[in-house]
Each structure stands twice: as C-alpha cells, then as structure tokens.
Amino acid sequence: MTDAPWDSLRDELDRWSEAGRSLRLWLRDDDAIAPSPALSRLSELAERFEAPVLLAVIPMLAEPGLAAVLQAMPLLQPCQHGVRHQNHAPHGAKKSEFGGGRSPATVDAEIAEAGLRLRDLLGDGLVPIFVPPWNRIDPGHAARLPALGFTGLSCFRGHRLTGTGDLVLLDTDLDVMDWQGGRVGRSHEDLIAELVSLLARRRTGSIDEATLGVLLHHRDHDDTVWSFLDALLRLARAHPAVHLAEPRALLDGRRDGPASAG
C-alpha cells in the first residue's frame, strides 16, 4: 500500500490546525470477557501510544482471570457492556439486548445485577458508561440508566437520546471491522477515506462536534486491523491537532459542551 491514503488524513488534520481546531480522538473496545493474547496486544498498543481505551466488559460472561490481568493494564478502562450480550429481539428484527418490548422492571433488575457482579469482579474503578450490545437500546430503557448509576451511554453514530438530560451520549463513529464481509478488518484505504470524510464534516461545521470515537473488537482483530491502529495512533500522537482522549474525561467535557477551538 502506498502512503497516499495516510497523506490525505495528514492533509485533513493540517486543515484542522490551520483552522485553529483540535480533535479529541478516543477508543472503545467491545466484548471483553477473559485474558487473551489479543487483549495483551491491545494493552501494549495503548501503552505504546499512551492511548486510553474504554474496555466494554460483558458482566455475566466475564471470567475471574480478567480482573488480575487488568490490574497490570491501566490504560484499559473497564465499563459495563450490557448483561449477557444476549439477543432478545423478535425474529427478523435487528439484534438487541434491551429492546422496547422488554419489561422495564426486568431490564433494570438485569442491568443492576450485572453491575454488581462486575464491581465484585473488577472493583469500584469502573467508568460509569453503559455500552449496550449491538449499540442498541430502547430510549425508554436508556432514560433510566442514570437511576442505575450511569452518567454516560455509548452506542454508534446516529444514536439519539430522548427523555433524559442526565445522561451523556458518547458514541463511536468509525468501526474497524467488516462484519458482513467475513468478520475481517476493513482495508486501510476504506477506513482512511471514511475517517477523512468524518473529520471534514466536523471541520466545516456540518457536524458540530470535535470528538471522534473508534470502535474496536480485540477478539476479532486481524493483522489488517492491528497495522491500521498502529499507523493511526502513530499519526495521531505526532499531529498537533489531535488529542488522544480519556473516556472518563470526555464525560466531563461533554457536560461543558463541545470542544472549543484549540
């Protein structure tokens, strides 16, 4: 692969610098349940580039060994990823663990029980962001998350919050995986083209946002994904327009409104 796609990303970031804008780039990784070589590789990547990662852990599937390894992986910051990552949607509907057809009392009880198990396993350092499996949650269920102890909700771009002013929406915007094409990493060219488009829309004001999240799934990454992340974080760490943001800090930043010109 030539360096031309990466040059296009550098050029876009240079435009951010020229416009006095700064980008908060952050990472979320889903479906953590156990120690693995892939989890260790994710931690090594985070350490190499000082890039915090919001690690979405499936509470009722998480293994006891996960707690011990995360103690040595401080940049992997755990949060609650649903309950069991179990699909409750009707046949033919998009997968969801927390669809509108489920009883509020049942959903709340499951989320609370799963949260207790996760705290028992990982301690009180959990980031208070709820990540629903498949990035889907009914607005009515989402509105009750603050009462369950959450201050943030993270789905995928295009999600909307209704019925609560107490919950910060911190969505991801770029998925590195091609799920329909065989659960493989997307090509660098495709990812960079999408990333440049997302950044240009933010810079020109068609999206009033200076934060961009990258969605990872360490258990499914192939060499294409790992090499993309290495190159992306290397560029991000070196470019003055980019700040590699900590998820917990983004919660506070969103309460104060969008990032101002830097």
C-alpha positions as CSV (number, residue, x, y, z in Angstrom):
1,M,0.0,0.0,0.0
2,T,1.3,3.5,-0.9
3,D,1.3,6.2,1.7
4,A,-1.2,8.3,-0.3
5,P,-4.2,7.4,1.9
6,W,-2.4,8.4,5.0
7,D,-1.2,11.6,3.3
8,S,-4.9,12.5,2.8
9,L,-5.5,12.1,6.5
10,R,-2.5,14.2,7.4
11,D,-3.7,16.9,5.0
12,E,-7.1,17.0,6.7
13,L,-5.6,17.2,10.1
14,D,-3.3,20.0,8.8
15,R,-6.5,21.9,7.9
16,W,-7.7,21.4,11.4
17,S,-4.5,23.1,12.7
18,E,-4.9,25.9,10.2
19,A,-8.5,26.5,11.3
20,G,-7.4,26.5,15.0
21,R,-9.4,23.4,15.7
22,S,-8.4,20.4,17.8
23,L,-9.8,16.9,17.7
24,R,-10.4,14.6,20.7
25,L,-9.8,11.1,19.4
26,W,-10.8,8.2,21.6
27,L,-11.0,4.4,21.5
28,R,-13.7,1.9,22.7
29,D,-13.2,-1.9,22.6
30,D,-16.1,-4.3,23.0
31,D,-16.8,-7.8,24.2
32,A,-14.0,-8.3,26.8
33,I,-14.5,-11.4,28.9
34,A,-11.1,-13.0,29.6
35,P,-7.3,-12.7,29.4
36,S,-6.0,-13.5,25.9
37,P,-3.1,-12.7,23.6
38,A,-5.4,-10.2,21.8
39,L,-6.2,-8.4,25.0
40,S,-2.5,-8.2,25.8
41,R,-1.8,-6.8,22.4
42,L,-4.5,-4.2,22.8
43,S,-2.9,-3.2,26.1
44,E,0.6,-3.0,24.5
45,L,-0.8,-0.8,21.8
46,A,-2.4,1.5,24.3
47,E,0.8,1.8,26.3
48,R,3.0,2.4,23.3
49,F,0.9,5.4,22.3
50,E,-0.4,6.5,25.7
51,A,-3.9,5.9,24.3
52,P,-6.6,5.1,26.9
53,V,-9.2,2.6,25.8
54,L,-12.8,2.2,27.1
55,L,-13.0,-1.5,27.6
56,A,-16.6,-2.8,27.4
57,V,-16.8,-5.9,29.6
58,I,-19.7,-8.4,29.3
59,P,-20.6,-8.8,33.1
60,M,-22.2,-12.2,33.2
61,L,-19.6,-13.8,30.9
62,A,-16.5,-12.2,32.4
63,E,-14.0,-14.7,33.8
64,P,-12.3,-14.2,37.2
65,G,-8.9,-14.1,35.5
66,L,-9.8,-10.9,33.7
67,A,-9.5,-8.9,37.0
68,A,-5.9,-9.9,37.6
69,V,-4.6,-9.0,34.1
70,L,-6.5,-5.7,34.0
71,Q,-4.6,-4.6,37.2
72,A,-1.5,-4.6,35.0
73,M,-3.2,-2.8,32.1
74,P,-4.1,0.6,33.5
75,L,-4.9,2.2,30.1
76,L,-7.7,-0.4,29.5
77,Q,-10.5,1.2,31.5
78,P,-13.5,-1.1,32.0
79,C,-17.1,-0.3,31.8
80,Q,-20.4,-2.4,31.6
81,H,-21.3,-3.9,28.3
82,G,-24.9,-5.0,28.7
83,V,-25.6,-8.1,30.7
84,R,-25.0,-11.3,28.8
85,H,-24.8,-10.0,25.2
86,Q,-27.9,-12.0,24.6
87,N,-30.3,-11.1,21.8
88,H,-33.9,-10.6,22.9
89,A,-35.3,-9.1,19.7
90,P,-38.2,-10.7,17.9
91,H,-37.4,-12.9,14.9
92,G,-36.4,-10.8,11.9
93,A,-35.7,-7.7,13.9
94,K,-32.2,-6.2,14.5
95,K,-30.4,-7.8,17.4
96,S,-30.8,-6.1,20.7
97,E,-30.5,-7.0,24.4
98,F,-32.6,-4.0,25.5
99,G,-35.4,-3.6,23.0
100,G,-38.7,-1.7,23.7
101,G,-40.7,-4.9,24.1
102,R,-38.9,-5.9,27.3
103,S,-40.3,-5.1,30.7
104,P,-38.6,-2.1,32.3
105,A,-38.5,-3.8,35.7
106,T,-36.8,-6.9,34.1
107,V,-34.3,-4.8,32.2
108,D,-33.4,-2.7,35.3
109,A,-33.0,-5.7,37.5
110,E,-30.7,-7.4,35.0
111,I,-28.5,-4.4,34.5
112,A,-28.3,-3.8,38.2
113,E,-27.4,-7.4,39.0
114,A,-24.8,-7.4,36.2
115,G,-23.3,-4.2,37.5
116,L,-22.9,-5.7,41.0
117,R,-21.1,-8.7,39.5
118,L,-18.8,-6.5,37.5
119,R,-18.0,-4.4,40.6
120,D,-17.3,-7.5,42.6
121,L,-15.0,-8.8,39.9
122,L,-13.2,-5.6,38.9
123,G,-13.7,-3.2,41.8
124,D,-15.0,0.3,42.0
125,G,-12.9,1.8,39.2
126,L,-15.4,1.1,36.5
127,V,-16.1,4.0,34.1
128,P,-19.8,4.9,34.6
129,I,-20.6,4.5,30.8
130,F,-23.1,1.9,29.7
131,V,-22.4,0.2,26.3
132,P,-25.4,-1.8,25.0
133,P,-24.6,-4.8,22.8
134,W,-25.0,-4.2,19.1
135,N,-25.1,-0.5,20.0
136,R,-28.8,-0.6,20.5
137,I,-31.1,0.3,23.5
138,D,-34.7,1.4,23.6
139,P,-34.9,5.2,24.5
140,G,-37.2,4.3,27.5
141,H,-34.6,1.9,28.9
142,A,-31.8,4.4,28.2
143,A,-33.7,7.1,30.1
144,R,-33.5,5.0,33.3
145,L,-29.7,4.5,33.2
146,P,-28.9,7.4,35.5
147,A,-31.0,5.9,38.2
148,L,-28.9,2.8,37.8
149,G,-25.7,4.7,38.4
150,F,-24.6,5.5,34.9
151,T,-23.6,9.0,33.7
152,G,-22.8,8.0,30.1
153,L,-24.1,5.9,27.2
154,S,-22.0,4.8,24.3
155,C,-23.5,3.4,21.0
156,F,-22.6,4.1,17.4
157,R,-23.0,7.3,15.4
158,G,-26.6,8.4,14.7
159,H,-27.9,7.3,18.1
160,R,-30.2,9.9,19.7
161,L,-31.1,10.4,23.4
162,T,-34.6,11.3,24.5
163,G,-36.3,11.7,27.8
164,T,-33.2,12.4,30.0
165,G,-30.9,15.3,30.5
166,D,-28.7,13.4,33.0
167,L,-27.0,11.1,30.5
168,V,-24.0,12.0,28.3
169,L,-24.0,10.4,24.9
170,L,-20.5,9.4,23.9
171,D,-20.8,7.5,20.6
172,T,-18.2,5.9,18.4
173,D,-18.0,6.9,14.8
174,L,-15.6,4.5,12.9
175,D,-15.8,0.7,13.1
176,V,-12.6,-1.0,12.0
177,M,-14.4,-4.3,11.3
178,D,-16.2,-5.6,8.2
179,W,-18.8,-7.7,9.8
180,Q,-20.7,-8.5,6.7
181,G,-17.6,-9.4,4.7
182,G,-16.5,-12.2,6.9
183,R,-15.6,-10.5,10.3
184,V,-12.3,-9.2,8.9
185,G,-10.6,-5.9,9.2
186,R,-11.6,-3.2,6.7
187,S,-8.9,-2.1,4.3
188,H,-6.8,0.9,5.3
189,E,-7.9,2.8,2.2
190,D,-11.6,2.4,3.2
191,L,-11.1,3.3,6.8
192,I,-9.0,6.4,6.0
193,A,-11.5,7.6,3.4
194,E,-14.3,7.4,5.9
195,L,-12.2,9.0,8.6
196,V,-11.3,11.9,6.4
197,S,-14.9,12.4,5.4
198,L,-16.0,12.4,9.1
199,L,-13.3,14.9,10.0
200,A,-14.0,17.2,7.1
201,R,-17.7,17.3,8.1
202,R,-16.7,18.3,11.6
203,R,-14.2,20.9,10.5
204,T,-16.6,22.6,8.1
205,G,-19.5,22.6,10.6
206,S,-21.9,20.2,9.1
207,I,-21.3,18.2,12.3
208,D,-20.8,20.4,15.3
209,E,-18.5,18.1,17.1
210,A,-14.8,17.9,17.8
211,T,-14.8,14.3,19.3
212,L,-14.4,11.1,17.3
213,G,-14.5,7.6,18.6
214,V,-13.0,4.5,17.0
215,L,-14.8,1.2,17.7
216,L,-12.6,-1.9,18.2
217,H,-13.2,-5.6,18.9
218,H,-9.9,-7.0,20.0
219,R,-11.1,-10.6,19.9
220,D,-11.8,-10.3,16.2
221,H,-8.9,-8.2,15.0
222,D,-6.7,-9.5,12.2
223,D,-3.3,-8.1,11.1
224,T,-5.0,-5.6,8.9
225,V,-6.7,-4.0,11.9
226,W,-3.7,-4.1,14.1
227,S,-1.5,-2.5,11.5
228,F,-4.2,0.2,10.9
229,L,-4.4,1.0,14.6
230,D,-0.6,1.2,14.9
231,A,-0.4,3.7,12.0
232,L,-3.4,5.7,13.1
233,L,-2.2,6.2,16.6
234,R,1.4,6.9,15.5
235,L,0.0,9.7,13.3
236,A,-2.4,10.9,16.0
237,R,0.3,11.1,18.6
238,A,2.6,13.1,16.3
239,H,0.0,15.6,15.0
240,P,-0.7,18.8,16.9
241,A,-4.4,18.9,16.0
242,V,-5.1,15.6,17.8
243,H,-5.5,14.8,21.5
244,L,-5.9,11.1,22.5
245,A,-8.7,11.5,25.0
246,E,-9.5,9.6,28.1
247,P,-13.2,8.4,28.2
248,R,-13.8,9.5,31.8
249,A,-12.6,13.0,30.9
250,L,-14.8,13.1,27.9
251,L,-17.8,12.6,30.1
252,D,-16.9,15.8,32.0
253,G,-16.1,17.6,28.7
254,R,-19.5,16.8,27.2
255,R,-21.3,18.3,30.2
256,D,-19.5,21.5,29.4
257,G,-20.4,21.4,25.7
258,P,-18.4,20.7,22.5
259,A,-14.7,21.2,22.5
260,S,-13.8,24.8,21.7
261,A,-11.2,25.8,19.1
262,G,-7.8,24.9,20.3
